[in-house]
Structures are given as C-alpha cells and as structure tokens.
C-alpha cells in the first residue's frame, strides 16, 4: 500500500496539528499556578470576617470585666493573623500567664496568654486594690492563680457567646501551662488563628493572646460564610441577647454582713463562749449586701417564714468606713 501523502493531504494534516497547538495554548493562558504551601490559607475576606466577629467580643469583655473588677476597661482587637503554632509561641511574650482552653465537643484545645504586667494588677483589683502598675513583673503564686481564674472564666464566657450563634461550641478554661508544655497543645507546624486583644485599664495596658487550631477555625468560617452579611446589626443584637441569657444562668455568691468594726485586742482575748460582743453600730443601721465580695446595696436582715432574707434599703454609693468601738 502506498503511504506517501500528496501535497493536499500534507497541508490538511499540518493545519490540524497547528489547530491543536493553538487550542492548548489558549487553555494554558487561563491556568493559574498553584502553590501547595498556601493550601488552607485564610483569605483577606476570611480574616476581616473574623475580626468583625471579635470586635463584638472586645466590646462585651470591656463591659463584663469592668463590671466584675469595678474598674474602667477598654479592649480592642489588635491582630487577626494566620501563622504557624511555632510562630505563635515565639511571639508570645516571655513574661505571660499561659493556659489551655478546652473546646467541646470538638475535642480540641486553644491556647491563651495574658501578659503578667497586666495580670498582676488585675489580681490586685480582684482583692479590692486599685490595680496600680507593678514595680517588678514576677510569676504569680498558686493562690493568685486561683484568684485570676474568674477573669479567664469571663473570657471563656465571652468567647462562647460570640461563637455560639454560628458554631455551637463550649469554651472551658483548662489549666495553666508551663512553657515546655505549650508545644503539646497543638502541632508546631499547624496553621493557627492568632487573635490578640489590647487591654487597657485606668493605669495599665497589656495584651491578651489567643491561638485557635485550624479545624475549629474552618468550622467557624463555614458558618460565617453562610450568614447574611447584609444584616450586621441583627447579628450583633443576637450576640448581645445570647450573652445576657448566658449570664442570667450564672450563680454568684451573695452575703449579708455587718459593716467592718474595729474591736480592741483586749476584748478579743477576753471572749468566752456565751458572752456577747457589742459592736459600734445601732440596730437601725443597715447591713451590707455583697455579691462576690463587692458591696452593692444596704439592706436590713428580715425573715420570710423560717428563712433568713434581706430587705434592700438603698444602693451602696460610697465605701463603708470602719467604725471604732467607743472607749
């Protein structure tokens, strides 16, 4: 069989090959190079959505911490960035109180760090002090650790209220972590969401740092993308309402006590069972109604059936002075 092509057949074959090359060239022009190292990287839009969400958290924490510590707090989002967990540990200030947060039911953990130059004045405020800046930053004691726990519980409550409209997640304070233990919370190479909040009080300033694992952030973003971005005010109102509902179910320690009185050491040493110790207050003077060691009202002790009760008399507008016993 003769396999030789004539000129007409040769020209047709050449045109077919050129047509295929042109088609491939056009497809290649539309292709975008893919960098495998950027897999799972958050976009600018993702980071902005997360920042907007946590702007609400910052405002809520300003109010809740200010009420809890009876001071002025100004909290704002400083950083929202995706970095490796090893980088987060490097950027975490050396003098920081660091702990874990358990995230249920995802069986994951987040890391939280509070600068000690801010943590120590907060402990002072919790103990009734004015929260003056510390002259020397130091590690906190085990007792101070327990005292500071209430601040982290409030932060977890705020995070839970912020996330739950999008993602049903429980934030539970875990425990304080030593520096050497932090590498066990997450893989050092894992991409985490780094969220930092700037915290200012009347006399102090410091940073609160958080690191969330990628699986948790991806779950949050999935829900955020499905939210109606045209109604941000409705979302914020829902967050505030949910926060009020959560706080409404919290229980606080309340007590009704007499104002502080100064009694001589001589009388105290002479006390015996059955004796009556007289205080420098009249029966008509109201006692103090305290919640979590904070005086809120003046009240009178009364009885409701066989139960002790408090009849609220007035708001406690000024500090109650210590009265001296008569000489």
Residue pairs with C-beta under 8 A, 6 or more apart in sequence:
5 13
40 191
40 214
40 218
41 82
41 191
42 50
42 82
42 193
42 217
42 221
46 221
47 80
47 81
47 82
49 221
49 224
49 225
50 80
50 193
50 195
50 217
50 220
50 221
50 224
51 77
51 80
52 232
53 162
53 163
53 166
53 224
54 77
54 80
54 162
54 195
54 197
55 76
55 77
56 162
56 236
56 239
57 77
57 158
57 159
57 162
57 197
58 75
58 76
58 77
58 197
59 75
60 158
60 161
60 162
60 239
60 240
60 243
61 73
61 75
61 154
61 155
61 158
61 197
62 73
62 74
62 75
63 73
64 154
64 157
64 158
64 247
65 73
65 75
65 151
65 154
66 72
66 73
68 150
68 151
68 154
68 292
69 122
69 125
69 126
69 131
69 151
70 125
70 294
71 125
71 131
71 201
71 202
72 201
72 202
73 199
73 200
73 201
74 199
74 200
74 201
75 197
75 198
75 199
75 200
75 208
76 197
76 198
77 195
77 196
77 197
77 198
78 196
78 197
78 198
78 207
79 194
79 195
79 196
80 193
80 194
80 195
81 193
81 194
82 191
82 192
82 193
82 194
83 91
83 191
83 192
83 194
84 188
84 189
84 190
84 191
84 192
85 185
85 186
85 187
85 188
85 189
85 190
85 191
85 192
85 211
86 188
86 189
87 194
88 111
88 192
88 194
88 209
88 211
89 182
89 183
89 188
91 194
91 209
92 98
92 113
92 209
93 113
93 115
93 207
95 115
95 116
95 117
95 137
96 113
96 114
96 115
96 116
96 209
97 113
97 114
97 115
97 116
97 119
97 140
97 148
97 176
98 111
98 112
98 113
98 114
98 176
98 177
98 179
98 182
99 111
99 112
99 113
99 152
99 173
99 174
99 175
99 176
99 177
100 109
100 110
100 111
100 112
100 174
100 175
100 177
100 185
101 109
101 110
101 111
101 112
101 156
101 159
101 171
101 172
101 173
101 174
102 109
102 170
102 171
102 172
102 173
102 174
103 109
103 110
103 169
103 170
103 171
103 172
103 216
104 169
104 170
104 172
105 169
105 170
106 169
106 215
106 216
106 219
108 213
108 215
108 216
109 174
109 185
109 186
109 213
110 171
110 185
110 210
110 211
110 212
110 213
110 216
111 177
111 182
111 185
111 186
111 209
111 210
111 211
112 152
112 155
112 208
112 209
112 210
112 211
113 208
113 209
113 210
114 151
114 152
114 206
114 207
114 208
114 209
115 206
115 207
115 208
116 137
116 138
116 139
116 140
117 133
117 134
117 137
117 204
117 206
118 199
118 201
118 204
118 205
118 206
118 207
118 208
119 140
119 148
119 206
120 134
120 137
120 138
120 140
121 131
121 132
121 133
121 134
121 201
121 203
121 204
122 131
122 148
122 151
122 201
123 140
123 144
123 147
123 148
124 130
124 131
124 132
125 131
125 201
126 147
126 148
126 150
126 151
127 147
128 293
130 203
131 201
131 202
131 203
131 204
132 203
133 203
133 204
140 148
145 176
149 173
152 173
153 173
155 208
156 171
156 172
156 173
157 171
157 243
157 246
157 247
157 250
158 243
159 171
160 169
160 170
160 171
160 246
161 239
161 242
161 243
161 246
162 239
163 169
163 171
163 220
164 242
165 235
165 238
165 239
165 242
166 220
166 223
166 224
166 227
167 219
167 220
167 223
169 216
177 185
186 192
186 211
186 213
190 213
190 214
191 214
192 211
192 212
192 213
192 214
192 217
193 211
193 212
193 214
193 217
194 209
194 210
194 211
195 209
195 210
195 211
195 212
196 207
196 208
196 209
196 210
197 207
197 208
197 209
197 210
198 205
198 207
199 205
199 206
199 207
199 208
227 235
228 234
252 291
252 292
253 291
253 292
253 293
254 289
254 290
254 291
255 289
255 290
256 287
256 288
256 289
256 290
256 299
256 301
256 308
256 310
257 287
257 288
257 290
258 279
258 281
258 287
258 288
259 281
259 285
259 287
259 288
259 320
259 322
259 323
260 320
260 322
260 323
261 279
261 280
261 281
261 322
261 323
261 324
261 325
262 322
262 323
262 324
262 325
263 277
263 279
263 325
264 325
267 277
267 325
271 277
278 325
279 323
279 325
280 323
280 324
280 325
280 326
281 323
286 298
286 299
286 300
286 313
286 314
287 298
287 299
287 300
287 301
287 310
288 295
288 297
288 298
288 299
288 316
288 320
289 295
289 296
289 297
289 298
289 299
289 310
289 312
289 316
290 296
295 316
295 319
295 320
296 315
296 316
297 310
297 312
297 313
297 314
297 315
297 316
298 312
298 313
298 314
298 315
298 316
299 310
299 311
299 312
299 313
300 310
300 311
300 313
301 308
301 309
301 310
301 311
302 308
302 309
302 310
302 311
303 309
